[in-house]
Amino acid sequence: MDKLEIKGNWNELKGKIKKEYGDLTDDDLKYEEGKDEEMLGRLQQKIGKGRDELVKWIKSL
């Protein structure tokens, strides 16, 4: 299983995600250190992608 490692400017990455999925809120994209699994779970529910597919997509941004 691939692990998401948030590196760099999260606000920039968050903007790219919101551009692709405009219905996501700031609460959906709230990132706290050590709670990446919780955030991924919220995104999975909203976007409808599997965890590994979602991680791969975020890394490609």
C-alpha positions as CSV (number, residue, x, y, z in Angstrom):
1,M,0.0,0.0,0.0
2,D,1.3,3.4,-0.9
3,K,1.7,6.0,1.8
4,L,0.9,9.7,1.3
5,E,3.6,12.0,2.5
6,I,2.6,15.6,2.5
7,K,5.6,17.6,1.6
8,G,6.1,21.2,0.5
9,N,3.3,23.8,0.5
10,W,0.1,22.1,1.5
11,N,-1.9,25.2,0.6
12,E,-0.7,25.1,-3.0
13,L,-1.6,21.4,-3.2
14,K,-5.0,22.0,-1.6
15,G,-5.7,24.7,-4.3
16,K,-5.0,22.2,-7.0
17,I,-7.3,19.6,-5.5
18,K,-10.1,22.2,-5.1
19,K,-9.6,23.2,-8.7
20,E,-10.3,19.6,-9.8
21,Y,-13.1,19.0,-7.3
22,G,-14.8,22.3,-6.6
23,D,-17.3,20.9,-4.2
24,L,-14.6,20.1,-1.6
25,T,-14.6,22.3,1.5
26,D,-11.7,23.5,3.6
27,D,-12.8,21.1,6.3
28,D,-12.6,18.2,3.8
29,L,-9.0,19.2,3.1
30,K,-8.0,20.0,6.6
31,Y,-4.5,18.5,7.2
32,E,-3.0,18.0,10.6
33,E,0.3,16.3,11.2
34,G,-0.2,12.6,11.9
35,K,-3.9,12.6,10.7
36,D,-3.3,12.0,7.0
37,E,-5.4,8.8,7.1
38,E,-8.4,10.8,8.5
39,M,-8.1,13.3,5.7
40,L,-7.8,10.6,3.1
41,G,-10.9,9.0,4.4
42,R,-12.9,12.2,4.0
43,L,-11.6,12.6,0.5
44,Q,-12.4,9.0,-0.4
45,Q,-16.0,9.6,0.6
46,K,-16.4,12.8,-1.3
47,I,-14.4,11.9,-4.4
48,G,-15.3,8.2,-4.6
49,K,-11.8,7.0,-5.4
50,G,-10.0,4.2,-3.6
51,R,-7.3,5.0,-1.2
52,D,-4.4,3.9,-3.3
53,E,-5.8,5.6,-6.4
54,L,-6.4,8.8,-4.4
55,V,-2.8,8.8,-3.0
56,K,-1.4,8.3,-6.5
57,W,-3.5,11.1,-7.9
58,I,-2.4,13.6,-5.1
59,K,1.2,12.7,-5.7
60,S,0.8,13.4,-9.4
61,L,-0.3,17.0,-8.7
